[in-house]
Amino acid sequence: MSPTTPSPAPAAAPTWWRSPATWSAVIVILHVVGAVGTALGYAHLLLPLTPLNLLLCAGIVMAFTGAESPWRWALTMFLGFGIEVMGVATGWLFGDYSYGQGLGPKALEVPLLMGVLWWLLLLGTHHWSERLLSWKGRTVSPVVRAALAATMMTALDGAIEPVAIRAGWWTWHAGHIPWTNYLTWWVAALALGLLWRDVDDLKTNRLSGLLVVVFALFFAVLNLIPWTL
């Protein structure tokens, strides 16, 4: 009589702190609290926590990237930060602007977190661009994906700008947002997307995709409600 082959043990469920669902909930809760608290008159307490929120969200997204990606993302942050440094120093790229104190420590007159923000938006918009363009199994052109993602990033910047100005995160010296700001955002986002066009994490990081949606909703709410610092 042949021995009975033992049935394979069921795969263990990931512990709560390793589950993307857990950290998805954290991202959503943080921004719901921020939006509701701002609407209730606590903007002066909550918006100064923006740098901490960005760092936490970046850590969550980074924890779910591939093992070969971190050096690429570090370079992306450096390049995004460098674009901002050139913009502030010359006024030629985005327009004539300067940063306030609300986004944390600065180097060369630019908050260090701006590079982190560029990275987060790049991942999230490419995730959605890939999903939209590959619908029904269609083959996606890296150039088209990067162009659509750049358009999404630029649109999101359009939602961020009024909130950032009201919060004092940055100031446009001409008193209005120049068109060169949006053109530079689009061109820079396209270039960064094409630089990493073959990296899977640029297309498949679901937490970054969720974060971009949450960002969009958060800034949409803050654009619609009255608040002051």
Residue frames relative to the residue before (quaternion, step in Angstrom):
aa qw qx qy qz dx dy dz
M 1.0000 0.0000 0.0000 0.0000 0.00 0.00 0.00
S 0.3760 -0.7473 0.5023 0.2187 3.57 -0.68 1.08
P 0.5382 -0.6313 0.4443 0.3382 3.56 -1.03 0.74
T 0.5098 -0.6473 0.4782 0.3041 3.52 -1.12 0.69
T 0.3786 -0.7241 0.5297 0.2272 3.58 -0.84 0.98
P 0.4040 -0.7305 0.4834 0.2636 3.59 -0.59 1.04
S 0.4604 -0.6694 0.5055 0.2906 3.56 -1.00 0.78
P 0.5522 -0.6267 0.4279 0.3452 3.57 -1.01 0.77
A 0.5027 -0.6470 0.4860 0.3042 3.52 -1.08 0.78
P 0.5260 -0.6296 0.4561 0.3447 3.61 -0.99 0.72
A 0.5540 -0.6143 0.4485 0.3385 3.53 -1.10 0.76
A 0.4585 -0.6936 0.4863 0.2689 3.53 -0.90 0.95
A 0.4694 -0.6614 0.5046 0.2959 3.54 -0.99 0.82
P 0.5317 -0.6318 0.4408 0.3518 3.62 -0.96 0.72
T 0.5370 -0.6044 0.4701 0.3539 3.54 -1.07 0.71
W 0.6799 -0.5410 0.3048 0.3900 3.55 -1.12 0.69
W 0.7130 0.4672 -0.2810 0.4409 3.58 0.95 -0.79
R 0.6647 0.4496 -0.3176 0.5052 3.59 1.29 -0.03
S 0.5530 0.6395 -0.3766 0.3788 3.57 1.27 -0.11
P 0.4729 -0.6658 0.4910 0.3033 3.63 -0.85 0.88
A 0.5973 0.5779 -0.3673 0.4176 3.60 1.09 -0.65
T 0.6188 0.5486 -0.3429 0.4455 3.58 1.03 -0.75
W 0.7411 0.4156 -0.2310 0.4741 3.54 0.80 -1.02
S 0.5417 0.5673 -0.4023 0.4721 3.57 1.22 -0.33
A 0.6554 0.5074 -0.3046 0.4693 3.57 0.98 -0.89
V 0.6237 0.5386 -0.3398 0.4533 3.58 1.02 -0.78
I 0.6498 0.5179 -0.3156 0.4582 3.60 0.91 -0.92
V 0.6792 0.4886 -0.2945 0.4618 3.58 0.86 -0.97
I 0.6720 0.5089 -0.3076 0.4414 3.59 0.83 -0.97
L 0.6299 0.5476 -0.3413 0.4323 3.59 0.90 -0.86
H 0.7394 0.4240 -0.2398 0.4647 3.57 0.84 -0.96
V 0.5866 0.5382 -0.3741 0.4757 3.59 1.13 -0.51
V 0.6431 0.5090 -0.3181 0.4755 3.58 0.95 -0.86
G 0.6586 0.5199 -0.3077 0.4486 3.57 0.95 -0.88
A 0.6923 0.4759 -0.2826 0.4630 3.57 0.88 -0.93
V 0.6795 0.4786 -0.2929 0.4727 3.58 0.88 -0.95
G 0.6595 0.5142 -0.3100 0.4522 3.57 0.93 -0.86
T 0.6358 0.5112 -0.3238 0.4792 3.58 1.02 -0.75
A 0.6519 0.5160 -0.3109 0.4606 3.58 0.97 -0.86
L 0.7051 0.4561 -0.2580 0.4777 3.59 1.12 -0.66
G 0.6488 -0.5686 0.3017 0.4060 3.58 1.28 0.17
Y 0.5817 0.5961 -0.3720 0.4098 3.58 1.21 0.34
A 0.2191 0.8051 -0.5230 0.1741 3.60 1.15 0.55
H 0.6412 0.5494 -0.3278 0.4237 3.58 1.02 -0.79
L 0.6896 0.4390 -0.2753 0.5060 3.59 1.22 -0.40
L 0.7504 0.4479 -0.2133 0.4368 3.57 0.99 -0.88
L 0.6864 0.5062 -0.3132 0.4179 3.61 0.82 -0.90
P 0.6088 0.5352 -0.3816 0.4442 3.66 1.02 -0.46
L 0.6206 0.5361 -0.3433 0.4579 3.60 1.26 -0.24
T 0.3466 0.7764 -0.4701 0.2368 3.60 1.28 0.06
P 0.6525 0.5011 -0.3515 0.4468 3.68 0.83 -0.76
L 0.6492 0.5093 -0.3185 0.4666 3.60 0.97 -0.81
N 0.6380 0.5286 -0.3194 0.4599 3.57 1.01 -0.81
L 0.6585 0.5075 -0.3108 0.4607 3.58 0.94 -0.87
L 0.6502 0.5136 -0.3179 0.4609 3.58 0.96 -0.83
L 0.6586 0.5067 -0.3108 0.4615 3.57 0.94 -0.86
C 0.6677 0.4946 -0.3011 0.4678 3.58 0.91 -0.89
A 0.6351 0.5189 -0.3284 0.4685 3.58 1.02 -0.77
G 0.6484 0.5162 -0.3201 0.4590 3.58 0.98 -0.79
I 0.6338 0.5261 -0.3258 0.4642 3.57 1.02 -0.79
V 0.6824 0.4782 -0.2928 0.4690 3.57 0.84 -0.96
M 0.6546 0.5231 -0.3170 0.4443 3.59 0.92 -0.89
A 0.6265 0.5614 -0.3383 0.4218 3.60 1.04 -0.74
F 0.7542 0.3472 -0.1984 0.5208 3.59 1.18 -0.46
T 0.4629 0.6288 -0.4829 0.3964 3.57 1.12 0.65
G 0.6318 -0.5618 0.3868 0.3683 3.55 -1.26 0.37
A 0.6596 -0.5503 0.3529 0.3709 3.55 -1.24 0.51
E 0.7118 0.4545 -0.2616 0.4672 3.60 1.12 -0.57
S 0.5905 0.6522 -0.3341 0.3380 3.58 1.26 -0.16
P 0.5748 0.6596 -0.4090 0.2594 3.66 0.85 -0.79
W 0.6674 0.4907 -0.3387 0.4461 3.63 0.86 -0.77
R 0.6201 0.5321 -0.3442 0.4625 3.58 1.08 -0.64
W 0.6835 0.4803 -0.2955 0.4635 3.56 0.93 -0.87
A 0.5990 0.5415 -0.3601 0.4671 3.59 1.11 -0.62
L 0.6551 0.4970 -0.3082 0.4784 3.57 1.00 -0.81
T 0.6199 0.5418 -0.3383 0.4556 3.59 1.04 -0.75
M 0.6443 0.5111 -0.3158 0.4732 3.58 0.98 -0.86
F 0.6481 0.5183 -0.3133 0.4616 3.57 0.98 -0.85
L 0.6730 0.4872 -0.2993 0.4692 3.59 0.92 -0.87
G 0.6406 0.5169 -0.3261 0.4649 3.60 0.97 -0.82
F 0.6459 0.5028 -0.3086 0.4845 3.56 1.00 -0.86
G 0.6559 0.5271 -0.3143 0.4395 3.59 0.95 -0.84
I 0.6134 0.5373 -0.3448 0.4649 3.57 1.07 -0.73
E 0.6625 0.5028 -0.3015 0.4663 3.57 0.97 -0.86
V 0.6274 0.5338 -0.3369 0.4559 3.59 1.00 -0.79
M 0.6561 0.4956 -0.3063 0.4797 3.58 0.95 -0.85
G 0.6499 0.5339 -0.3172 0.4382 3.56 0.99 -0.84
V 0.6861 0.4715 -0.2846 0.4752 3.58 0.90 -0.94
A 0.6935 0.5088 -0.2847 0.4232 3.57 0.90 -0.93
T 0.7990 0.3180 -0.1465 0.4889 3.58 0.95 -0.84
G 0.2953 -0.7551 0.5267 0.2555 3.59 1.02 -0.76
W 0.5382 0.6654 -0.3832 0.3476 3.59 1.26 0.07
L 0.6964 0.5015 -0.2883 0.4246 3.59 1.03 -0.69
F 0.8136 0.2156 -0.0951 0.5315 3.56 0.47 -1.20
G 0.6004 -0.4534 0.4004 0.5231 3.53 1.06 -0.89
D 0.6373 -0.5369 0.3913 0.3904 3.56 -1.29 0.05
Y 0.2435 0.7711 -0.5418 0.2295 3.58 -0.31 1.26
S 0.1039 -0.7696 0.6234 0.0910 3.55 -1.33 0.22
Y 0.4595 -0.6934 0.4954 0.2501 3.54 -1.21 0.61
G 0.3794 -0.6874 0.5713 0.2392 3.52 -1.22 0.64
Q 0.6869 -0.5002 0.3552 0.3895 3.56 -1.27 -0.46
G 0.5380 0.7114 -0.3638 0.2686 3.59 1.23 -0.22
L 0.7025 0.4619 -0.2704 0.4691 3.59 1.24 -0.21
G 0.6915 -0.5158 0.2752 0.4243 3.54 1.14 0.55
P 0.8005 -0.3143 0.2103 0.4650 3.58 -1.34 -0.13
K 0.2163 -0.7854 0.5721 0.0948 3.53 -1.10 0.79
A 0.0837 -0.7283 0.6733 0.0961 3.50 -1.37 0.39
L 0.8271 0.0460 -0.0816 0.5542 3.57 -0.85 0.98
E 0.6669 -0.5513 0.2635 0.4265 3.56 1.11 0.90
V 0.6510 0.4641 -0.3210 0.5077 3.60 1.24 0.32
P 0.4813 -0.6540 0.4898 0.3174 3.64 -0.87 0.85
L 0.5231 -0.6577 0.4452 0.3093 3.56 -0.88 0.94
L 0.6377 0.5654 -0.3260 0.4090 3.58 1.11 -0.63
M 0.4972 0.6585 -0.4461 0.3466 3.61 1.16 -0.20
G 0.6186 0.5315 -0.3451 0.4645 3.58 1.07 -0.63
V 0.6257 0.5300 -0.3204 0.4743 3.56 1.08 -0.78
L 0.6504 0.5180 -0.3177 0.4558 3.58 0.96 -0.85
W 0.6210 0.5300 -0.3423 0.4651 3.61 0.96 -0.79
W 0.6708 0.5103 -0.3004 0.4465 3.58 0.90 -0.93
L 0.6651 0.5110 -0.3067 0.4499 3.58 0.88 -0.94
L 0.6895 0.4741 -0.2905 0.4641 3.57 0.88 -0.91
L 0.6093 0.5534 -0.3537 0.4442 3.59 1.06 -0.71
L 0.6773 0.4856 -0.2987 0.4650 3.60 0.84 -0.95
G 0.7083 0.4932 -0.2802 0.4201 3.56 0.76 -1.03
T 0.6915 0.4669 -0.2928 0.4670 3.58 0.90 -0.86
H 0.6413 0.5017 -0.3392 0.4712 3.62 1.05 -0.61
H 0.5756 0.5664 -0.3805 0.4506 3.58 1.09 -0.56
W 0.7225 0.4313 -0.2538 0.4770 3.58 0.82 -0.98
S 0.6081 0.5492 -0.3554 0.4497 3.57 1.07 -0.67
E 0.6532 0.5065 -0.3074 0.4715 3.58 0.97 -0.87
R 0.6736 0.5023 -0.3064 0.4473 3.58 0.88 -0.89
L 0.6746 0.4923 -0.3019 0.4597 3.59 0.93 -0.84
L 0.7300 0.4506 -0.2498 0.4490 3.57 0.86 -0.96
S 0.7109 0.4371 -0.2650 0.4830 3.61 1.12 -0.56
W 0.3064 0.7737 -0.5017 0.2361 3.58 1.27 0.25
K 0.8324 0.1037 -0.1416 0.5257 3.56 -0.95 0.99
G 0.6799 -0.5576 0.2794 0.3856 3.55 1.07 0.80
R 0.3638 0.7445 -0.4952 0.2610 3.57 1.17 0.32
T 0.4809 -0.6469 0.5126 0.2958 3.56 -1.17 0.67
V 0.2637 -0.7930 0.5374 0.1133 3.55 -0.86 1.02
S 0.3354 -0.7123 0.5824 0.2021 3.54 -0.91 0.94
P 0.4887 -0.6751 0.4594 0.3073 3.63 -0.79 0.93
V 0.6406 0.5271 -0.3304 0.4502 3.57 1.05 -0.71
V 0.6618 0.4870 -0.3034 0.4824 3.58 0.94 -0.87
R 0.6362 0.5236 -0.3342 0.4576 3.59 0.97 -0.82
A 0.6710 0.4930 -0.2997 0.4657 3.59 0.91 -0.90
A 0.6521 0.5152 -0.3205 0.4545 3.59 1.01 -0.77
L 0.6559 0.4922 -0.3125 0.4795 3.60 0.98 -0.81
A 0.6473 0.5113 -0.3175 0.4678 3.60 0.96 -0.84
A 0.6378 0.5215 -0.3268 0.4630 3.59 1.00 -0.79
T 0.6329 0.5219 -0.3244 0.4709 3.57 1.06 -0.74
M 0.6370 0.5169 -0.3196 0.4742 3.58 1.03 -0.79
M 0.6525 0.5183 -0.3134 0.4554 3.59 0.93 -0.89
T 0.6627 0.5058 -0.3014 0.4627 3.55 0.96 -0.88
A 0.6375 0.5161 -0.3230 0.4721 3.58 1.02 -0.79
L 0.6541 0.5018 -0.3168 0.4691 3.58 0.98 -0.81
D 0.6075 0.5352 -0.3538 0.4684 3.58 1.05 -0.67
G 0.6149 0.5538 -0.3425 0.4449 3.57 1.08 -0.70
A 0.6701 0.4696 -0.2952 0.4932 3.59 1.11 -0.64
I 0.6529 0.5252 -0.3110 0.4485 3.58 1.09 -0.71
E 0.5990 0.6400 -0.3594 0.3200 3.58 0.93 -0.93
P 0.7065 0.4513 -0.3137 0.4458 3.68 0.64 -0.91
V 0.6400 0.5156 -0.3248 0.4681 3.58 1.05 -0.75
A 0.6591 0.5197 -0.3090 0.4473 3.57 0.93 -0.91
I 0.6502 0.5082 -0.3165 0.4678 3.58 1.00 -0.79
R 0.6611 0.4983 -0.3037 0.4716 3.60 0.94 -0.87
A 0.7072 0.4584 -0.2582 0.4723 3.58 1.03 -0.79
G 0.4656 -0.6983 0.4324 0.3297 3.58 1.25 -0.23
W 0.3406 0.7502 -0.5040 0.2591 3.58 1.19 0.44
W 0.7747 -0.1129 0.0414 0.6208 3.56 1.13 -0.65
T 0.2606 -0.7671 0.5752 0.1127 3.54 -1.28 0.45
W 0.2778 -0.7244 0.6065 0.1739 3.55 -1.04 0.86
H 0.4064 -0.7706 0.4385 0.2209 3.55 -0.51 1.20
A 0.6460 0.5141 -0.3249 0.4613 3.58 1.17 -0.47
G 0.5313 -0.6540 0.3936 0.3674 3.58 1.26 -0.15
H 0.7604 0.2031 -0.1578 0.5964 3.58 1.27 0.04
I 0.5344 -0.6168 0.4712 0.3345 3.57 -1.29 0.36
P 0.3054 -0.7800 0.5105 0.1939 3.64 -0.49 1.08
W 0.6051 -0.5757 0.4100 0.3665 3.56 -1.16 0.55
T 0.5754 0.6032 -0.3786 0.4021 3.59 1.15 -0.55
N 0.5500 0.6037 -0.3991 0.4169 3.59 1.16 -0.48
Y 0.7219 0.4382 -0.2557 0.4705 3.57 0.80 -0.99
L 0.6176 0.5355 -0.3508 0.4569 3.58 1.05 -0.67
T 0.6730 0.4920 -0.3013 0.4629 3.58 0.91 -0.89
W 0.6071 0.5428 -0.3519 0.4615 3.58 1.01 -0.77
W 0.6884 0.4908 -0.2966 0.4442 3.58 0.83 -0.97
V 0.6816 0.4876 -0.2952 0.4588 3.59 0.84 -0.94
A 0.6744 0.4898 -0.3012 0.4632 3.60 0.90 -0.90
A 0.6540 0.5047 -0.3139 0.4679 3.60 0.97 -0.83
L 0.6283 0.5237 -0.3326 0.4695 3.59 1.03 -0.76
A 0.6706 0.5070 -0.3037 0.4484 3.59 0.88 -0.92
L 0.6705 0.4835 -0.3041 0.4736 3.59 0.92 -0.85
G 0.6386 0.5294 -0.3266 0.4532 3.59 1.01 -0.74
L 0.6742 0.4787 -0.2917 0.4809 3.56 0.99 -0.80
L 0.5854 0.5943 -0.3682 0.4106 3.59 1.11 -0.63
W 0.7914 0.2328 -0.1133 0.5538 3.58 1.02 -0.85
R 0.1932 0.8530 -0.4749 0.0972 3.58 1.15 0.53
D 0.7349 0.4203 -0.2424 0.4738 3.63 1.09 -0.56
V 0.5153 0.6365 -0.4210 0.3900 3.60 1.26 0.14
D 0.4545 -0.7239 0.4449 0.2673 3.58 -0.59 1.14
D 0.6448 0.5458 -0.3380 0.4149 3.61 0.93 -0.80
L 0.5801 0.5776 -0.3808 0.4299 3.57 1.17 -0.42
K 0.7558 0.3821 -0.1926 0.4956 3.57 1.19 -0.52
T 0.7961 0.3765 -0.1411 0.4523 3.58 1.09 -0.65
N 0.4909 0.6707 -0.4452 0.3332 3.62 1.18 0.04
R 0.2595 -0.8252 0.4840 0.1319 3.57 -0.08 1.32
L 0.6273 0.5410 -0.3531 0.4350 3.59 1.01 -0.67
S 0.6388 0.4971 -0.3358 0.4817 3.58 1.04 -0.66
G 0.6139 0.5376 -0.3460 0.4631 3.58 1.10 -0.64
L 0.6410 0.5055 -0.3161 0.4834 3.57 0.99 -0.82
L 0.6538 0.5345 -0.3205 0.4291 3.57 0.90 -0.91
V 0.6408 0.5197 -0.3291 0.4593 3.61 0.96 -0.78
V 0.6432 0.5051 -0.3216 0.4772 3.59 0.98 -0.80
V 0.6566 0.5039 -0.3067 0.4699 3.58 0.95 -0.89
F 0.6123 0.5371 -0.3392 0.4707 3.59 1.01 -0.79
A 0.6725 0.5118 -0.3045 0.4394 3.58 0.82 -1.02
L 0.6794 0.4779 -0.2893 0.4758 3.59 0.91 -0.89
F 0.6320 0.5444 -0.3275 0.4439 3.58 0.97 -0.86
F 0.7273 0.4193 -0.2568 0.4788 3.59 0.78 -0.96
A 0.5727 0.5612 -0.3841 0.4578 3.58 1.14 -0.48
V 0.6532 0.5051 -0.3093 0.4717 3.58 0.96 -0.88
L 0.6927 0.4797 -0.2896 0.4541 3.59 0.85 -0.93
N 0.6216 0.5202 -0.3445 0.4736 3.59 1.19 -0.40
L 0.7167 0.4722 -0.2450 0.4510 3.57 1.15 -0.58
I 0.7328 0.4074 -0.2356 0.4914 3.59 1.12 -0.57
P 0.4788 -0.6447 0.4972 0.3285 3.61 -1.16 0.45
W 0.1959 0.7618 -0.6043 0.1271 3.58 -0.99 0.81
T 0.0872 -0.7664 0.6334 0.0614 3.54 -1.27 0.43
L 0.4622 -0.6573 0.5152 0.2980 3.53 -1.23 0.46
